[in-house]
Amino acid sequence: MSRNAHAPRRRLRNRLMLAFATFTVVVAAVFALYVLLFVYTVEDHLFEAMLEREVAAQLQHHRDHGTWATPRDGFMSVVTDMSALPDGMADVLRQEPRRREFSGAAGRHYHLRPLDPPGAAGPRAWLVAEVSSLLAVRPMRTQILHLLFWTGVAVVTLALLLGGWLAHRITAPLSRLAQAVGDATPERLPPNFAAAFPDDEVGLLARRLDDLIARVRAFVEREREFTRDASHELRTPLTVIRTATERLGTEPGLSEAAHRSLDHIAQSSRQLEQTVMLLLSLAREQAAPGPASATAVLPVLERVVVEQSPLLDNKQVDVHVDVASHHATNLPTTVLNILLSNLVGNAFAHTRGGRIAIAMDGDTLCVSNPGAGVRDVDFQPFIRHDDSAGFGLGLSIVQRLCERHGIDLRIESVPGRTVARLTLPAA
């Protein structure tokens, strides 16, 4: 697996199962609500139909005889005085004249219909139906709710099982595809892995990734060939330039100006060699392997200070190095040399006068020099100061190299000074 691969915090399989369960719970709840509404509605409509039939019979009897008859059903009665209505129904009826259903004490339940004599031939009466003994749903309400609850639990469990099975079938190809892609590196790309996937959306994605991997493989091969050719074609002339300047420096009779020019040529060739090594290191996908033994910091630092010293020519600068000989790191010598060359060279180039301090603070190498602070924009490529002789790539390249090797680099501004802190991996 790649170093950045990790298990997803939100698995697609769990989300599918949750969607199935949520949908099932919603459907079960709606179904239970409709069941309860249905049984209550059917029961109420039955009582309403019985009352309407009895109201019609009472009105017909009053039309024929001028009096109210005794209802045919024993649970009904005719009340001619509102105050005689049972269980305080009269008080409720005065506040809600249109109310037709009432609950009484001791579990009694009433349905009420007004009886207005035909042609207003007398006062209003009321047909009262005490239906407590006829209720079928309310006594069974607890059993119905229990039945609906356990039925819902069973259905949700079944939905989870079905959702888990279906989610596994759906996500298994995606998981295999993610595993295959996650295991891929530019040096080890799975060839034609799309053939193992079905001819569906996942298979289409796999084929598209297979095409992309083929293009990446071709690109990596071109990059590898370029790296090899650039390494040879660039280093050879640089070596020739350095050797020629060293030979010219030993020639007798050279003027001081010629020696200074040769020193500048040698310094530029060394910087160009370091830049070539740095760019070639960044061109690779992974960081270079660590050395077999720890790399001592002080010898590399001393060599870098000597190599970068021409940048201090004609400057009143005091360089103070306080690094113990036992400090070591597990960085490759080449990487450490590139980092120190850029940071030390940057400090030398931007210091017009004063004291440059290079010291170790634990595992952190601090390079402090007088001058204005470094802004965030200075880490962008091709941003350079007026007194810089380069192209503004140094800090940007150093930052990328630190990210590649997991090195903490901080450049801070303090009053009148700039401090670069490079935390080196311990050996």
N, C-alpha and C positions, 0 to 999 in steps of 0.2 A: 504493500500500500504506500501511497505517497505520504510525505510527512504532514501534509495539510488535510489528509482524509480523516474523517471521523464519522461516527454514526449520527444520522440526523436526529435532531431533538423532536421533530414532528414527523412521525412515520406515516406514510401514505396508507398503509394497511390499517393502522389504528384509526385514522380519520375516516376511512370507508366504513369500518365497523361502527364508529360513533354515529356516522350519518344514517346507517341502517337502523341502529337502536333508537336514535332520535325520531326518525320518521315513523317507526313502529309505535313508539310511545305516543306520539301525536295522533296517529290513526286510532290507536286503542282508546285514548282519552275521548276523542270525538265520537267514536262508536259507542262508548259507555254513556256519554251524554245523550246521544240520540236514543239509546235504549231506554234510559230513564224518562226522557221526555215523551217517548212513545207510550210507555205503559201508563204514565200519569195522564197523558192526554186521552188515551182510550178509556181509562176509568172515569175521568171527568165527563167525557162525551156520553158515556152510558148514563150517568146520573142526570146530565142535562136533558137527554132524550126522554127519560122517565118523567122528569119534572115538566117538560113542555107538554107531554101527553096529558099529565094530570091537570095542568093549567087549562088546557083546552076543554077537558071534561068539566072542570069546575065552572068555567065561564058559561058553558052550555047549560049546566044545571041551574046556575043563577039566572040565566035568561029565561029558562022554562018555569022555574019555581020561585024565583026571587030570594033564594037563600043559598048558602054554601053547603055542599054535601060533605059527608065523611069520606076522606080519600080511600081509594081501594087498597093501597099499600099501607101496611101497618106502621111503617117507619116515617110516614108523612102525616102532617096535621095542618089544619087551617087555624090561624090566629087572627082574630079580628081587632085586637087592641095591641098597639105597638109595645106598650109597657109590659105586655104578657109574654113577649119573646124571651126564650130561655137564654141563660148564660151571658146576660148583659149585652145581647145583640142589639138592643134598642139604642144604647149609648153609642155603639160603633156605627150604627146605621144613621144616626143623626149627623155624625161627622163625615161619613162616606155614604151618601144616599144611593150610589150606584153599585155598592158592593153586593156580591151575591154568594160569597163563600166565607164561612166563619169557623174558627176553632174554639171549642169550649173546654171546660174543665174535665178532668179524668179521661182525657183522650177522646172526648166527643167531637164530632165533626158535622157541620151543618151546611146544607145548600138552601138558598132562600129565593123565592120568586114572589113579586107583588101581584096581588089579585085586584084589579080595578073593575068594578061592576060595569056591565054594558050600559052605555048611556048615562053613566054617573049616577046610577040608581042606588046609591048607598056609599058608605065609607069604604076606604081601601082595606083589604085584608092581605094576609101573607100566607103563602104556602111554605111550610118549613119541613125539610127532609133531614132527619137525623140518620146519617149514613154510616155511623161508626161500625156497626155490625156487618156492613156490606163492603167495607174497604178490603181490597185484596192486595194492593201494592204496598201500602204503608206498613202493614205488619211484616211483610217480607223484605222490607227495604234493607235491613242489615244483611240478610242472606244474599240479596241481589248484589249489593256492593262487594261482599266477600267473593262472590262468584266472578264478578267483573274484574276485581283486583287480581285474583290468582290466574284468571284467564289472561290478563294483560302481562303478568310475570312470565307465564309460559310462552306467550307469543313473542315477548321481547327476548327471552332466552333463545328461542328458535331463530329469531332474526339475527342475534349475535353469532350464533353458530353458522347460519347461512352466510352472514356478512363476512365472518372470518374465513370461511372456505372460499367465497368468491373473491375477497380481497387478496388472499394468498395466490389464487390463480392469476389475478390481474397484475399483482406487484412482483411476482416471482421473476418474470422476464425483465422487468425494470431493474430489480435488484441484481440480477446476473449482468445486465448491461452496465450498471453503475460499477460493479466489481471489476468488470473487464476494463472499463475506461479508467477507473481509479488505479489499477495496477500498471497502466501503460506509462512508459517514460520514453523520451526521444531515443534512448538506446535500446528499449525493449517494447516495441509496439506490437500488439496482437494482430497477426495478419488474417484477413478474411474472417473475422469473428462474427460478422453479420449473418453468415449462413446458419448459425445455430439458433436463430430467433424466428418465430412464426411470421407469416406474411400478413401482418397487421400494422397498427400504428407504431408499436414497439419495434417491429422488424424494419419499418421504414426509417425510424430514427437510427437504428443500428446501421443500416446501409449508408445513411448520410454521414454518420460518424466514421464508418469505414472509409468512405471517400475522403473525409477530412484527414483521417490518420494517414492515408496514403500520401496526401499532399504534404502533411507535416513530415513524414518520413523522407520525402524528396527534399524538403527544405532543410532538414537536419543534415542530410548527406551533403547538400551544397554548402551549408555552414561549416561542416567538418572539413571539407576540401578547402574552403576559403581560409579557415583557421590555420590549416597546415601550410598552405601556400603563402599566406601573409606572414606566418612565423618565419618562414625561410627567406622570403623576398625582402622583408623589412629588416630583419636582424643582420643579414649579411652586409648590406651597405653601411649600416650603423657601426658594425664592428670595424669595417674598413675606415670609416671616418675617425673613430676613436683611435685606432692604431696609427693612422696618418698624423693626427694631431700630437700624439705622444712622440712620434719620431721627429716631427718638426720642432717640438719643444726642446729637444736635445741638440738641435743644430746650433753651432756657435755663431755669434754675431747678430742674433735677432734683437731687435729693439724692444724696449719695454712695451710699446704699443702693440707690437706683434705678439708678444707673450700674452698680453691681456686678451687679444682677439682669439688666440688659440685656446685660452682658458674658457672663453665664452662658447667657442665651438664645442669644446669637450663637455662643458656643462649642458649645453643644449642637446648634444647627442645622448648623454646619460638620461636627461629628462624624457627624451623621445623613446629610449629603450624602456624606461619604466612605464610610459604611457602605453606602449605596445604590449608589454606583459599584462598590464591592467586590463586593457581592452580584450585581449585574448582570454583572460580569466573570466571576464564578465560575459563573453560570448558563449561560454559553456553553460549547460542547464543546471549542473550541480557544482557546489563548491569543491575545490581541490581537496583531496584527502589530506588529513593531518600528518605531520611528520612522525617518524618512528620514535624520536625523542623530543624532549621539550626544547623550545627555541629560546635562548637567552636574549633578553631585551637589550641589555647594555651594548654588546658588540654591534648589533644591527644599528642601534641609535648612533653610536660613535661614527660608524661608517657613513650614515646618512648625513650627519652634521658636517663631516669633512667634504662629502660630495656636494652639499648645498652651500658650502662656505663662499663660493664666488659670488653669491647673491648679496653678501655683506661687504663687498669691496667698496671702499671709499665711504663707509658708514661708521659712525661712532656707536657701535653696538657691542654689548657685553653678553655673551651666551653662557648661562650657568646650567650645568647638567647635574642633577641629584638623583641618580638611579643606581640602586645597589646591584651588585653583580649577581645576586641570587634570584632576582626577578626573572621569571620565565613564563612563557605562554605556549599553548598548544597550536597556535596559528602556524601555518607554513611560513618559512623564512621569506619566501617571495612576497606573500601577501603582507606580512609585517613590514617588509622593506618598502612596499608601495605605499602603504598607509602612512608610515613615518615620513617618507620622502615628500608626500603631498602636504602633510600637516606642517612639518618643519620648514619645507620650502615656502609654503604660504606665509608662515610667520616671518621668515627671513625677508621675503620679497616685500611685505607690507610694513616693515619696520624701518623707519628712517633714522632712529637713534634711540638709545636707552638700553634696557635690560630685557633679555629673553630668558625665561626660566622654563626648564624642562625637568619635571620631577614625577616620581611615582607616589600615589596616594592609595595604598592598598593594591588593588588590581587595576587601578585607573591611572593612565598616563596623562599628565596635564602639561599642555604647551601654552604658556602665557607670554604674550608680547604686547608692547604698547601700541595703541592705535584705536580707531573707531571699531565699534562692535559689528558683528556679522548679522545681517538681516536674514529673514527667511528666504527672501528672493535670491540671496547669494547661493543657495543650494540648487537653483535652477541652472540649466546649461546655458552657456554663452553670456552669462552675466559677469562682467569683469569691472574692477576698479581702475582708476586712471593710472595708478602706479604698478599695475599688473602687466607682465610681459607675455602672459599666456592668452588663451582664448576663452577663459571663463569656464572651463570644464572640470577643474581640479576638484572642488568641493562636491560637485554633482556626482562625479565618478567615485569619489571616496565614499559618499553616502550610499551609493548603490552597492559598492563592494562590502560595506559594513552590513547592509541588509542581507546580502548573500550569505555572509558568514555568521550572522546573528550577533554582531558586535554593536554595543551601545555607544553612539557618538553624539556628544552634545557640545555645542559651541555657544558660550555664554558671554554676555557683555557685562563688564564691571566698569566702574568709573575710570576712564582713561586706558583700559586694557581689554584685550580679547583673550578668552581662555577656552582652549579646545580640550575636552575631556574624552579620552578614548579608553573604555573599559575593556581590557583584554581578557579572553578566556583563560582561566588558570590552567597551568600544566598538570 
